[in-house]
Amino acid sequence: MRRWLITLGWISCLMLHAQSPPITHQPMDIPASMAGSFGEMRHHHFHSGIDLRSQGKTGQIVRAMADGDLRRIVIKPGGFGWALYLEHPSGHTSVYAHLSEFKQAWMDHAMAYAKRNHRYVIDIPVTKGKFPIKAGDIIGLSGNSGGSGGPHLHVEWRDSQTEEPLNPLTYGLVVNDKVEPAIRGLYAKSTEGAWQLHRPGKDNQLASELILTSWQDLALDVTDHMESGGRPLGIQRITLQVGESMQTLHIQRFAFHQSRGVDALMHMDVQMKKGRRCYRIVPFALKDGQQPADIWEGRGSLPTQGKHHFTLTVEDAHGNRSTLHGDVQLKPLTSARLTHDYRLPGSLQQGSMKVSFPAHSFTHSPSLSLRKGDKQWQWSLSSTAPVLKPFTYTWTVSKEWPEPLDKTLLIVTDFRGNQSRLVGRLLTDGRLQFRSKQWGHMQLSVDTTAPTIRWIQRQGSLATLHLADNRLDIQSMTVTVNGQWVWAYHDAKNQRLLVSDLPESGELVVVAEDEAGNATTFRHSF
């Protein structure tokens, strides 16, 4: 019912603003070119907005996309970095992220808060009506702050009531795109378990019949492009039609708490074995009917056995379409595998390491295993299903462990090579506990090294320092000049600390501490 209500509401919104879209001004003066599309499959999340190129540099003028009010200011080392949130009378909120500068009055407001509360990370609400804005007004300059991988502007268009992100292209953001999605092929898993890529031939028809155990054994390798040869972008809609039955993936909006459901859309097995990020074309057949992300629509039931002809239609946000046709023979498996019911909590133990997980931790019922590693203090956790909720890793401390427990880390490396370095929490019974959604290869380690700080240069009243830690994030810092607290920005990605408004002479003191409590103090006279 909720899916139908959302769909009907979305159609109503389309009809309402088809003649007068709520976005009445484009966010930058330069021609719009997308570096990232709405709903793209990113690392453990859906991309919640549109990335607009800034011609490879920072400092492009950024304008309000509609009349409204400033409602939130954010400045932090990672994530969106420097970001602004504007609320509009249409019931929407626009977001502008990875900025380098704000409108001066807004920056003054943020700095007054920071100095009053001695805060380096800023995330403050703004009273409605305090800073009204008109469409087209300059609100800041584009940048490369936070977790940005290069200069660009990230913009979002959200439902103010639910905070769910919506596709800005549907609401008036103008980006020219006449290029249809490019279907590289369809991966099919044989009854023996091997994945093979089948490429489209004449008339977009697969040359041979596919023999499968279920529709879950198909993964679509497709990308969209705004221009020929441009950066690959995400797809908005994929429709599978078999006779009168239809299954549609439609990424038009999503809730942030469902964002990790992207791992259910991406075919994990194909990425692990083939290194390709492919789309699942049908949702999981779950016992409670609840999908990890509310992005599927269906009509009728897909057949589960026999020979059938199918058509896949892929569409981007501008209505450009591509199709793929094929024939399939379904032969369901008769043997059952031992799996964990995803609806239930559970745990695994191997020696001194125990892994526990709550109910609904997986996208579907997985096969799980926890094995001892090749070396001491190593384990390996494998799952055939993506993970939605944090696991609890509990280690019974060995007398042979020579390192201080408050500096002990659990390093978890997933199949993509991504690492999480977790600092343990000492329980009253002497065990160490770690929490993470990451799973894979596990290794106990230790971090007793304090962050490094060094002076780089001074330009006018701005000082630039190097600030970094060898393994962990900087958990806290304090910056003083002549004994007085001053605001500074930690550009974590570039390992820089920027201190502004320095006097002509004095002493700068920086104290920084990492997540394991390792601290260092730096002093510099100027």
Backbone hydrogen bonds, N-H to C=O, Kabsch-Sander energy under -0.5 kcal/mol:
donor,donor_aa,acceptor,acceptor_aa,energy
5,L,1,M,-2.5
6,I,2,R,-2.7
7,T,3,R,-2.6
8,L,4,W,-3.0
9,G,5,L,-2.4
10,W,6,I,-2.5
11,I,7,T,-2.4
12,S,8,L,-2.4
13,C,9,G,-2.2
14,L,10,W,-2.2
15,M,11,I,-2.3
16,L,12,S,-2.4
17,H,13,C,-2.5
18,A,15,M,-0.5
23,I,171,Y,-2.3
24,T,22,P,-0.9
24,T,65,M,-1.9
25,H,65,M,-1.6
29,D,61,I,-0.6
35,A,51,D,-3.1
36,G,51,D,-1.3
39,G,47,H,-3.2
40,E,37,S,-1.3
42,R,40,E,-1.0
42,R,45,H,-2.3
44,H,42,R,-0.9
45,H,42,R,-0.9
47,H,40,E,-2.1
50,I,155,V,-2.8
51,D,36,G,-2.4
52,L,50,I,-0.6
52,L,153,L,-3.3
53,R,33,S,-3.1
54,S,151,P,-0.7
57,K,54,S,-1.2
59,G,142,S,-2.9
62,V,140,G,-2.5
63,R,27,P,-2.8
64,A,137,D,-2.2
68,G,133,I,-2.6
69,D,87,E,-2.2
70,L,131,F,-2.2
71,R,85,Y,-3.0
72,R,85,Y,-1.3
73,I,124,I,-2.1
74,V,83,A,-2.4
75,I,122,I,-2.9
76,K,81,G,-0.8
81,G,78,G,-2.3
82,W,99,L,-0.5
83,A,74,V,-2.6
83,A,81,G,-0.6
84,L,96,Y,-2.0
85,Y,72,R,-2.1
86,L,94,S,-2.7
87,E,69,D,-3.0
88,H,92,H,-3.0
91,G,88,H,-1.9
93,T,158,R,-2.0
94,S,86,L,-2.6
95,V,156,E,-1.8
96,Y,84,L,-2.2
97,A,154,H,-2.7
98,H,80,F,-2.6
99,L,82,W,-2.6
100,S,141,L,-2.6
101,E,141,L,-1.2
103,K,139,I,-2.1
106,W,103,K,-0.7
107,M,103,K,-2.2
108,D,104,Q,-2.7
109,H,105,A,-1.6
110,A,106,W,-2.1
111,M,107,M,-2.6
112,A,108,D,-2.2
113,Y,109,H,-1.7
114,A,110,A,-2.4
115,K,111,M,-2.6
116,R,112,A,-1.9
117,N,113,Y,-2.0
118,H,114,A,-1.1
119,R,114,A,-1.8
122,I,75,I,-2.8
122,I,120,Y,-0.6
124,I,73,I,-2.3
126,V,71,R,-2.4
130,K,127,T,-2.1
133,I,68,G,-3.0
136,G,64,A,-2.5
137,D,134,K,-2.4
139,I,62,V,-2.7
140,G,62,V,-1.2
141,L,101,E,-1.8
142,S,60,Q,-2.8
143,G,98,H,-0.7
143,G,152,H,-0.7
145,S,98,H,-0.7
147,G,79,G,-2.8
148,S,145,S,-1.1
152,H,143,G,-1.7
153,L,52,L,-2.6
154,H,97,A,-1.3
154,H,152,H,-0.5
155,V,50,I,-2.7
155,V,153,L,-0.6
156,E,95,V,-1.8
157,W,166,L,-0.7
158,R,93,T,-3.2
159,D,164,E,-2.5
160,S,91,G,-2.3
160,S,158,R,-0.7
163,E,159,D,-2.9
166,L,157,W,-3.3
167,N,252,Q,-1.1
170,T,167,N,-1.8
171,Y,168,P,-1.2
173,L,168,P,-2.2
175,V,173,L,-0.6
178,K,226,M,-0.6
180,E,178,K,-0.5
182,A,223,T,-3.3
183,I,181,P,-0.7
184,R,182,A,-0.8
184,R,221,D,-2.2
185,G,221,D,-1.4
186,L,198,H,-2.6
187,Y,219,A,-3.1
188,A,196,Q,-2.4
189,K,217,D,-2.2
190,S,188,A,-0.6
190,S,194,A,-2.9
193,G,190,S,-1.9
196,Q,188,A,-2.1
198,H,186,L,-2.2
199,R,197,L,-0.6
201,G,205,Q,-2.2
204,N,201,G,-1.7
205,Q,202,K,-1.4
206,L,325,H,-2.6
207,A,199,R,-0.5
210,L,327,D,-2.7
212,L,210,L,-0.6
212,L,329,Q,-2.4
217,D,214,S,-1.6
218,L,215,W,-1.2
219,A,187,Y,-2.1
220,L,279,Y,-2.7
221,D,185,G,-2.4
221,D,219,A,-0.5
222,V,220,L,-0.9
223,T,182,A,-1.9
224,D,233,L,-2.0
230,G,227,E,-2.5
233,L,224,D,-3.5
236,Q,315,E,-1.4
237,R,315,E,-2.3
238,I,249,L,-2.2
239,T,313,T,-2.7
240,L,247,Q,-3.0
241,Q,239,T,-0.5
241,Q,311,T,-2.6
242,V,245,S,-2.4
245,S,242,V,-2.0
246,M,299,R,-2.7
247,Q,240,L,-2.4
248,T,297,E,-3.5
249,L,238,I,-3.0
250,H,248,T,-0.6
250,H,295,I,-2.8
251,I,236,Q,-2.6
252,Q,250,H,-1.2
252,Q,253,R,-0.5
254,F,165,P,-1.0
258,Q,255,A,-1.9
259,S,256,F,-1.6
261,G,258,Q,-2.3
262,V,259,S,-1.7
263,D,260,R,-2.1
264,A,261,G,-1.4
265,L,261,G,-1.0
266,M,262,V,-2.8
267,H,278,C,-2.3
268,M,266,M,-1.3
271,Q,267,H,-1.8
272,M,268,M,-2.5
273,K,269,D,-1.9
274,K,270,V,-3.3
275,G,270,V,-0.7
275,G,271,Q,-1.1
276,R,270,V,-0.7
278,C,276,R,-1.0
279,Y,220,L,-2.7
280,R,265,L,-2.8
281,I,218,L,-0.6
286,L,284,F,-1.5
289,G,286,L,-0.6
291,Q,289,G,-0.7
295,I,293,A,-2.0
297,E,248,T,-2.6
299,R,246,M,-2.8
306,G,330,L,-1.8
308,H,328,V,-2.7
310,F,326,G,-3.0
311,T,241,Q,-2.0
312,L,324,L,-3.3
313,T,239,T,-2.5
313,T,311,T,-0.5
314,V,322,S,-3.1
315,E,237,R,-2.8
316,D,320,N,-1.9
319,G,316,D,-1.8
322,S,314,V,-2.1
324,L,312,L,-2.1
325,H,204,N,-3.0
326,G,310,F,-2.1
328,V,308,H,-3.0
329,Q,210,L,-3.4
330,L,306,G,-2.7
331,K,212,L,-3.6
331,K,329,Q,-0.5
339,T,337,R,-0.7
340,H,366,P,-3.2
342,Y,340,H,-0.5
344,L,341,D,-2.1
346,G,357,F,-2.3
348,L,355,V,-2.5
350,Q,353,M,-2.7
353,M,350,Q,-1.8
354,K,394,T,-2.4
355,V,348,L,-3.0
356,S,354,K,-0.5
356,S,392,T,-2.6
357,F,346,G,-2.6
360,H,342,Y,-1.9
361,S,342,Y,-0.5
361,S,358,P,-0.7
363,T,386,P,-1.8
369,S,382,S,-1.8
371,R,380,S,-2.7
373,G,378,Q,-2.8
378,Q,375,K,-1.0
379,W,442,M,-1.9
380,S,371,R,-2.5
381,L,440,G,-2.8
382,S,369,S,-2.6
384,T,367,S,-1.3
388,L,361,S,-3.9
389,K,361,S,-1.0
391,F,436,S,-3.3
392,T,356,S,-2.7
393,Y,391,F,-0.6
393,Y,434,F,-3.2
394,T,354,K,-3.0
394,T,392,T,-0.6
395,W,393,Y,-0.5
395,W,432,L,-3.1
396,T,352,S,-2.7
396,T,394,T,-0.5
397,V,395,W,-0.8
401,W,398,S,-1.4
407,K,404,P,-1.2
408,T,405,L,-1.3
409,L,445,S,-2.5
410,L,422,L,-2.1
411,I,409,L,-0.5
411,I,443,Q,-3.0
412,V,410,L,-0.6
412,V,420,S,-2.6
413,T,411,I,-0.5
413,T,441,H,-2.7
414,D,418,N,-2.4
417,G,414,D,-1.8
420,S,412,V,-2.3
422,L,410,L,-2.4
422,L,420,S,-0.7
424,G,408,T,-1.7
425,R,433,Q,-2.4
427,L,431,R,-3.2
430,G,427,L,-1.8
432,L,395,W,-2.5
433,Q,425,R,-2.0
434,F,393,Y,-2.9
436,S,391,F,-1.8
441,H,413,T,-2.4
442,M,379,W,-3.2
443,Q,411,I,-1.8
444,L,377,W,-2.3
445,S,409,L,-2.6
447,D,407,K,-2.2
452,T,468,A,-3.0
454,R,466,H,-1.7
456,I,464,T,-2.1
457,Q,464,T,-1.8
459,Q,462,L,-3.0
462,L,459,Q,-2.1
463,A,461,S,-0.5
463,A,499,V,-3.4
464,T,457,Q,-2.9
465,L,497,L,-2.5
466,H,454,R,-3.0
467,L,495,Q,-1.4
468,A,452,T,-1.9
475,Q,473,D,-0.6
475,Q,513,E,-2.3
476,S,513,E,-1.8
478,T,511,V,-2.3
480,T,509,V,-2.5
481,V,484,Q,-2.5
482,N,507,E,-2.6
484,Q,481,V,-1.8
486,V,479,V,-2.3
489,Y,498,L,-2.3
490,H,488,A,-0.5
491,D,489,Y,-0.8
491,D,496,R,-2.6
492,A,490,H,-1.4
494,N,491,D,-0.5
495,Q,491,D,-0.5
495,Q,492,A,-0.9
496,R,491,D,-2.2
497,L,465,L,-2.6
498,L,489,Y,-2.8
499,V,463,A,-2.6
499,V,497,L,-0.6
500,S,487,W,-0.7
500,S,498,L,-0.5
502,L,461,S,-2.5
508,L,524,H,-3.3
509,V,480,T,-2.6
510,V,522,F,-2.6
511,V,478,T,-2.6
512,A,520,T,-2.2
513,E,476,S,-2.6
514,D,518,N,-2.4
515,E,473,D,-1.2
517,G,514,D,-1.9
520,T,512,A,-2.2
522,F,510,V,-3.0
524,H,508,L,-2.3
526,F,506,G,-2.6
